[in-house]
Amino acid sequence: METSGRQRPTMADVAEKAGVSRALVSIVFRDQPGASPQTRDRVLRVADEIGYRPDSAARLLARGRSRTLGVMFTVRQPFHADLVEGIYPEAERLGYDVLLSATAQGRGEDKAVEALLGHRCEAVILLGTDAQPVDIDALGHRTVAVSVGRRVPHARVDSVHTAEGKGVRQAMEHLVELGHRGIVHIDGGRGPGSVERRRAYRAAMRRHGLERELRVIPGEHTEQSGIDAGRSLLAERDHGRPLPTAVLAGNDRCAMGLLMTLAQAGVEVPRDLSVVGYDDSHLSHLMPIGLTTVRQDAVLMAECAVRFAVERLENAVSEPREAVLAPKLTVRGTSGPPPGG
């Protein structure tokens, strides 16, 4: 990386040093006919000597294309990092660059998306959006848009998500087969997939005759939500209400917050209480006890999202499309038989 105060070499600098016109230099770098082989070699040699690099972005914009995919993500979501890692290679394979724009404290989705559009991104990939359907539909009418992790019916966007209900059913079958009956669900609030996960949890409890044990604790897809739920359960235990034997968290982040609170209180997992997450983010197997969780294939989701965006850009696809991928329960160290089971 050049650290001096010198200005970046320009096409005019190349033309002057090579003894040709700026127009001829432009012809060489656009690989157009009109320059002899000797002139072409001299121009390229001079450009290399002075460190000139053509501005490919400017050339694309001059043709009305940026070949850039914008990605909106949330800084504190580990699963979004996994998705981004999958987006880059697929975009590069298809000849596109990637520009990221994050949502964070004080920076909502609208600002993140407008920043991408302001930088001439041709399509926007939304990771885990919680925007209103009407706003997502409006975005789909402005530009090519793909929603990852959330299905948005009737909106003019493509969507890529996991079969949420199937994933929850796998987790619930696992816990019931271990002997659990007192299974609590920490809800994900407005987070992507939360409605489907909550619905599937309720259906599974009823299917196994556990309606009386059914309990949904309001929450979000954050560590703090897991911490708060854990503290609530511990406070209830101190007032005579027994702990549940298992908790299905809204996602891995929530599960991690819960595990931290339980560990601080001396509750041993899974001996005293089992915990299951959702996502299988890269952090889920870096803990002292690997997290049992429902795996979403981040790489496959990312590849589908990029292909949807590129196909819509290049093939004029009209109807919204939906890719529903299969989840898979990954059993690790946080789930086991209930106490006394």
C-alpha positions as CSV (number, residue, x, y, z in Angstrom):
1,M,0.0,0.0,0.0
2,E,1.4,3.4,-1.0
3,T,1.8,5.7,2.0
4,S,3.4,8.8,0.4
5,G,1.5,11.9,-0.4
6,R,1.8,11.5,-4.2
7,Q,-1.3,11.6,-6.2
8,R,-2.6,8.4,-7.9
9,P,-1.3,8.1,-11.5
10,T,-3.8,9.0,-14.2
11,M,-4.4,8.0,-17.8
12,A,-3.0,11.4,-18.8
13,D,0.3,10.5,-17.0
14,V,0.5,7.3,-19.0
15,A,-0.2,9.1,-22.2
16,E,2.5,11.7,-21.6
17,K,5.2,9.2,-20.6
18,A,4.3,6.8,-23.5
19,G,4.2,9.6,-26.0
20,V,0.7,8.9,-27.2
21,S,-2.7,10.5,-26.9
22,R,-5.0,9.9,-23.9
23,A,-7.6,8.5,-26.4
24,L,-5.1,5.9,-27.5
25,V,-4.4,4.9,-23.9
26,S,-8.1,4.5,-23.4
27,I,-8.4,2.3,-26.5
28,V,-5.6,0.0,-25.1
29,F,-7.2,-0.4,-21.7
30,R,-10.7,-1.0,-23.2
31,D,-9.0,-3.6,-25.4
32,Q,-10.5,-2.0,-28.5
33,P,-9.0,-2.1,-32.0
34,G,-6.9,1.0,-33.1
35,A,-3.5,0.5,-31.5
36,S,-0.6,-1.4,-32.9
37,P,0.9,-4.3,-30.9
38,Q,4.0,-2.2,-30.3
39,T,2.0,0.8,-29.0
40,R,-0.1,-1.5,-26.9
41,D,2.9,-3.1,-25.3
42,R,4.5,0.3,-24.6
43,V,1.4,1.7,-23.0
44,L,1.0,-1.3,-20.8
45,R,4.7,-1.2,-19.8
46,V,4.5,2.5,-18.9
47,A,1.3,2.0,-16.9
48,D,3.0,-0.8,-14.9
49,E,6.1,1.3,-14.3
50,I,4.2,4.3,-12.9
51,G,1.6,2.2,-11.0
52,Y,-1.4,3.2,-13.0
53,R,-4.5,1.0,-12.5
54,P,-7.7,1.6,-14.6
55,D,-10.8,2.4,-12.6
56,S,-13.0,-0.6,-13.4
57,A,-15.8,0.8,-11.4
58,A,-15.9,4.0,-13.3
59,R,-15.9,2.1,-16.6
60,L,-18.8,0.0,-15.5
61,L,-20.8,3.0,-14.3
62,A,-20.2,4.7,-17.6
63,R,-21.9,1.8,-19.2
64,G,-24.7,2.0,-16.7
65,R,-23.5,-1.1,-14.7
66,S,-21.7,-1.3,-11.4
67,R,-21.8,-5.2,-11.1
68,T,-22.0,-4.7,-7.4
69,L,-24.3,-6.5,-5.0
70,G,-25.1,-4.7,-1.8
71,V,-25.5,-6.7,1.4
72,M,-27.3,-5.4,4.5
73,F,-26.4,-7.3,7.7
74,T,-26.4,-6.8,11.5
75,V,-23.0,-6.4,13.1
76,R,-23.7,-8.5,16.2
77,Q,-25.3,-11.5,14.4
78,P,-22.7,-14.2,14.1
79,F,-24.8,-16.1,11.6
80,H,-24.7,-13.0,9.3
81,A,-20.9,-13.3,9.3
82,D,-21.3,-16.9,8.2
83,L,-23.6,-15.8,5.4
84,V,-21.3,-13.0,4.2
85,E,-18.4,-15.5,4.0
86,G,-20.6,-17.5,1.6
87,I,-21.7,-14.5,-0.4
88,Y,-18.3,-13.3,-1.5
89,P,-17.0,-16.4,-3.4
90,E,-20.3,-16.9,-5.2
91,A,-20.5,-13.3,-6.2
92,E,-16.9,-13.3,-7.5
93,R,-17.6,-16.5,-9.4
94,L,-20.4,-14.8,-11.2
95,G,-18.4,-11.6,-11.9
96,Y,-19.8,-9.3,-9.2
97,D,-18.3,-7.3,-6.4
98,V,-19.9,-7.1,-2.9
99,L,-20.5,-4.0,-0.8
100,L,-21.5,-4.3,2.9
101,S,-23.7,-2.0,4.9
102,A,-24.5,-2.7,8.6
103,T,-27.3,-2.0,10.9
104,A,-26.2,-1.1,14.4
105,Q,-27.2,1.0,17.3
106,G,-28.7,4.2,15.9
107,R,-28.4,3.0,12.3
108,G,-31.5,1.3,11.1
109,E,-32.2,-0.8,8.1
110,D,-33.4,2.2,6.0
111,K,-30.1,4.0,6.4
112,A,-28.1,0.8,5.7
113,V,-30.1,0.1,2.5
114,E,-30.0,3.7,1.3
115,A,-26.3,3.7,1.6
116,L,-26.1,0.7,-0.7
117,L,-28.3,2.2,-3.3
118,G,-26.4,5.5,-3.0
119,H,-23.2,3.5,-4.0
120,R,-25.0,2.3,-7.1
121,C,-25.4,-1.3,-6.0
122,E,-27.5,-3.2,-8.6
123,A,-29.2,-5.5,-6.1
124,V,-29.6,-5.6,-2.4
125,I,-29.4,-8.8,-0.3
126,L,-31.1,-8.4,3.1
127,L,-29.8,-10.6,5.8
128,G,-32.4,-11.2,8.5
129,T,-34.5,-8.1,7.8
130,D,-37.3,-7.3,10.3
131,A,-38.7,-4.4,8.2
132,Q,-42.4,-4.3,7.6
133,P,-43.6,-6.3,4.5
134,V,-44.9,-3.1,2.8
135,D,-41.4,-1.6,3.1
136,I,-39.7,-4.7,1.7
137,D,-42.2,-4.8,-1.2
138,A,-41.5,-1.1,-1.9
139,L,-37.8,-1.8,-2.0
140,G,-38.5,-4.7,-4.4
141,H,-40.1,-2.2,-6.8
142,R,-37.1,0.1,-6.6
143,T,-34.4,-2.4,-7.2
144,V,-33.6,-6.2,-7.2
145,A,-33.9,-7.4,-3.7
146,V,-33.5,-10.8,-1.9
147,S,-34.5,-11.6,1.6
148,V,-32.4,-14.2,3.4
149,G,-33.7,-15.9,6.5
150,R,-37.2,-14.5,6.2
151,R,-40.1,-15.3,3.9
152,V,-42.0,-12.2,2.8
153,P,-45.3,-13.3,1.2
154,H,-46.8,-11.0,-1.5
155,A,-43.7,-8.8,-1.6
156,R,-41.8,-8.3,-4.9
157,V,-38.6,-9.9,-3.6
158,D,-37.0,-13.3,-3.8
159,S,-36.5,-15.1,-0.5
160,V,-34.1,-17.8,0.8
161,H,-34.8,-19.4,4.1
162,T,-34.8,-22.7,6.1
163,A,-37.9,-24.8,6.7
164,E,-38.2,-23.3,10.2
165,G,-41.0,-25.6,11.3
166,K,-39.1,-28.7,10.3
167,G,-36.0,-27.6,12.3
168,V,-38.0,-27.0,15.4
169,R,-39.8,-30.4,15.0
170,Q,-36.4,-32.1,14.9
171,A,-35.3,-30.3,18.1
172,M,-38.5,-31.1,19.9
173,E,-38.4,-34.7,18.9
174,H,-34.9,-34.9,20.2
175,L,-35.8,-33.5,23.6
176,V,-39.0,-35.6,23.9
177,E,-37.1,-38.8,23.0
178,L,-34.6,-37.9,25.8
179,G,-37.5,-37.8,28.2
180,H,-38.2,-34.1,28.6
181,R,-41.7,-32.8,29.2
182,G,-41.1,-29.4,30.8
183,I,-39.8,-27.7,27.6
184,V,-39.8,-23.9,27.5
185,H,-39.3,-21.8,24.4
186,I,-37.6,-18.4,24.4
187,D,-39.3,-16.4,21.6
188,G,-37.3,-14.4,19.0
189,G,-39.7,-11.5,18.9
190,R,-39.7,-9.9,15.5
191,G,-36.5,-11.7,14.4
192,P,-36.5,-13.7,11.2
193,G,-38.1,-17.1,11.5
194,S,-39.5,-16.3,14.9
195,V,-43.2,-16.7,14.1
196,E,-42.6,-20.0,12.4
197,R,-40.4,-21.3,15.2
198,R,-42.9,-20.3,17.8
199,R,-45.8,-21.9,15.9
200,A,-43.8,-25.1,15.4
201,Y,-43.0,-25.3,19.2
202,R,-46.6,-24.9,20.2
203,A,-47.7,-27.6,17.6
204,A,-45.0,-30.0,18.9
205,M,-46.0,-29.6,22.5
206,R,-49.6,-30.3,21.6
207,R,-48.7,-33.2,19.4
208,H,-46.9,-34.9,22.3
209,G,-49.7,-34.2,24.8
210,L,-47.7,-31.5,26.7
211,E,-50.2,-28.6,26.4
212,R,-50.1,-28.0,30.2
213,E,-46.3,-27.6,30.1
214,L,-46.4,-25.2,27.1
215,R,-44.7,-21.9,27.9
216,V,-43.3,-19.2,25.6
217,I,-41.1,-16.5,27.2
218,P,-41.0,-13.3,25.2
219,G,-37.5,-12.5,23.9
220,E,-35.3,-11.5,21.0
221,H,-32.5,-12.9,18.9
222,T,-29.9,-11.5,21.3
223,E,-27.6,-12.7,24.2
224,Q,-29.4,-10.2,26.5
225,S,-32.7,-12.0,25.8
226,G,-31.2,-15.3,27.0
227,I,-29.7,-13.6,30.0
228,D,-33.0,-12.0,31.0
229,A,-34.9,-15.3,30.5
230,G,-32.4,-17.2,32.5
231,R,-32.6,-14.7,35.4
232,S,-36.4,-14.9,35.3
233,L,-36.4,-18.7,35.5
234,L,-33.9,-18.6,38.3
235,A,-35.9,-16.1,40.2
236,E,-39.0,-18.3,39.8
237,R,-37.0,-21.3,41.2
238,D,-36.0,-19.3,44.2
239,H,-39.8,-18.7,44.8
240,G,-40.6,-22.4,44.6
241,R,-41.3,-23.0,40.9
242,P,-39.0,-25.7,39.5
243,L,-36.8,-25.0,36.5
244,P,-37.9,-26.5,33.2
245,T,-35.9,-29.5,32.2
246,A,-35.2,-28.1,28.7
247,V,-35.2,-24.7,26.9
248,L,-35.5,-24.2,23.1
249,A,-33.9,-20.8,22.5
250,G,-34.9,-18.6,19.6
251,N,-31.4,-18.7,18.2
252,D,-27.8,-19.4,19.2
253,R,-27.1,-15.9,20.5
254,C,-30.1,-16.3,22.9
255,A,-28.9,-19.8,23.9
256,M,-25.5,-18.4,24.7
257,G,-26.8,-15.7,27.0
258,L,-28.9,-18.3,28.8
259,L,-26.0,-20.7,29.2
260,M,-23.9,-17.9,30.7
261,T,-26.5,-17.1,33.2
262,L,-27.1,-20.7,34.2
263,A,-23.3,-21.3,34.6
264,Q,-23.0,-18.2,36.9
265,A,-25.9,-19.6,39.0
266,G,-24.3,-23.1,39.3
267,V,-26.9,-24.8,37.1
268,E,-25.1,-27.6,35.3
269,V,-25.9,-28.1,31.6
270,P,-27.1,-30.7,30.5
271,R,-27.3,-32.5,33.9
272,D,-29.8,-30.0,35.4
273,L,-31.2,-28.4,32.3
274,S,-30.8,-29.0,28.5
275,V,-30.5,-26.1,26.0
276,V,-31.0,-26.1,22.3
277,G,-30.3,-23.2,19.9
278,Y,-31.0,-22.4,16.3
279,D,-28.6,-21.4,13.5
280,D,-25.4,-23.3,14.1
281,S,-23.4,-20.2,13.8
282,H,-19.6,-20.5,13.9
283,L,-19.7,-19.6,17.7
284,S,-21.9,-22.5,18.6
285,H,-19.1,-25.0,18.6
286,L,-16.4,-22.8,20.1
287,M,-17.9,-22.9,23.6
288,P,-16.5,-25.1,26.4
289,I,-19.7,-27.2,25.9
290,G,-20.7,-27.4,22.2
291,L,-24.2,-26.1,21.7
292,T,-26.9,-28.5,20.4
293,T,-28.6,-26.5,17.7
294,V,-30.6,-26.6,14.5
295,R,-28.2,-26.0,11.6
296,Q,-29.0,-23.7,8.8
297,D,-26.6,-24.1,5.8
298,A,-25.2,-20.6,5.6
299,V,-23.1,-21.3,2.5
300,L,-26.0,-22.8,0.6
301,M,-28.3,-20.0,1.6
302,A,-25.7,-17.4,0.5
303,E,-25.2,-19.0,-2.8
304,C,-28.9,-19.2,-3.5
305,A,-29.3,-15.5,-2.6
306,V,-26.5,-14.4,-4.9
307,R,-27.8,-16.6,-7.8
308,F,-31.3,-15.2,-7.3
309,A,-30.0,-11.6,-7.5
310,V,-27.8,-12.2,-10.5
311,E,-30.5,-14.2,-12.4
312,R,-33.0,-11.4,-11.9
313,L,-30.4,-8.8,-13.1
314,E,-29.3,-10.7,-16.2
315,N,-32.4,-12.7,-17.2
316,A,-35.3,-10.3,-16.4
317,V,-37.0,-12.7,-14.0
318,S,-40.5,-11.4,-13.2
319,E,-42.2,-13.5,-10.5
320,P,-40.8,-13.6,-6.9
321,R,-39.1,-16.9,-6.2
322,E,-38.6,-18.8,-2.9
323,A,-35.8,-21.2,-1.9
324,V,-36.7,-23.3,1.1
325,L,-33.7,-25.3,2.4
326,A,-33.6,-28.3,4.8
327,P,-32.4,-27.7,8.4
328,K,-30.5,-30.4,10.3
329,L,-30.3,-30.9,14.1
330,T,-26.7,-31.0,15.3
331,V,-26.4,-32.7,18.7
332,R,-23.6,-31.6,20.9
333,G,-23.0,-31.3,24.6
334,T,-25.9,-29.1,25.9
335,S,-28.7,-31.7,25.6
336,G,-29.2,-34.8,27.6
337,P,-31.8,-36.7,29.6
338,P,-33.8,-34.7,32.2
339,P,-32.8,-34.9,35.9
340,G,-33.6,-38.3,37.2
341,G,-34.3,-39.5,33.7
